Amino acid sequence: MYMSQDSMDRTVARKRNSYKLTAPDGTIYETDNIVAWCKGKGLIPNGFRMVANGHRPHYKGWGAIKIKKIKKTKKTKKIKQGL
């Protein structure tokens, strides 16, 4: 089965979670792309995923919380627009 690049990008965007990460010094970061963020910091994404899912208390002193996204439907678009 062939998928266009645009279709694959939309599928990945729907499946991607947002994370709120707390550094050991207390700084808070938010990201939608945990893999790219971790690659830039030299950390492993699965460590953060395990913390966010409650399997570990922390990863190298870092905390993580998964932020649930609201699915965009016609109703949520109208609510956001104030209609």
C-alpha positions in Angstrom: 0.0 0.0 0.0 1.4 3.4 -1.1 0.9 6.5 1.0 1.8 10.0 -0.2 4.3 12.0 1.9 1.5 14.4 2.8 -0.7 11.6 4.0 2.1 10.1 6.1 2.8 13.5 7.7 -0.8 13.9 8.7 -0.9 10.4 10.1 2.2 11.0 12.2 0.9 14.4 13.4 -2.3 12.7 14.6 -0.4 10.0 16.5 2.2 12.3 18.0 1.8 13.2 21.7 2.8 16.4 23.4 5.1 16.2 26.5 5.9 18.6 29.4 9.4 17.8 30.6 10.9 19.0 33.8 14.7 19.3 34.0 16.7 18.4 37.1 17.2 22.1 37.8 13.4 22.7 37.6 13.2 24.2 34.1 10.1 23.2 32.2 10.1 22.3 28.5 7.2 21.4 26.2 7.6 19.5 22.9 5.5 17.8 20.3 8.5 15.8 18.9 10.1 13.9 21.8 12.5 12.1 19.4 14.0 15.2 17.9 14.1 17.0 21.3 16.0 14.1 22.9 18.4 13.8 20.0 19.3 17.5 20.5 19.9 16.9 24.2 21.7 13.5 23.9 18.9 11.7 25.8 16.9 8.6 25.0 13.1 9.1 24.1 12.0 5.8 25.7 13.2 7.0 29.1 10.8 10.0 28.9 8.0 7.8 27.6 8.3 5.4 30.5 8.2 8.3 33.0 5.2 9.9 31.2 3.3 6.5 31.2 4.0 6.0 34.9 6.5 3.1 34.6 9.4 5.0 36.1 9.5 7.8 38.6 12.2 9.8 36.7 14.8 9.5 33.9 18.2 10.8 34.8 16.6 13.3 37.1 14.1 14.5 34.5 10.3 14.3 35.0 7.8 13.9 32.1 4.0 14.3 31.7 2.1 13.4 28.6 -0.2 16.1 27.5 -3.4 14.8 25.9 -4.4 16.7 22.7 -8.0 17.5 22.0 -9.1 16.0 18.7 -10.3 18.7 16.3 -13.8 18.2 15.2 -16.4 20.5 13.8 -17.7 21.2 17.3 -14.3 22.0 18.8 -13.6 24.3 15.9 -16.8 26.2 16.5 -16.2 26.5 20.2 -12.7 27.9 19.6 -14.1 30.4 17.2 -16.7 31.5 19.8 -19.7 30.4 17.7 
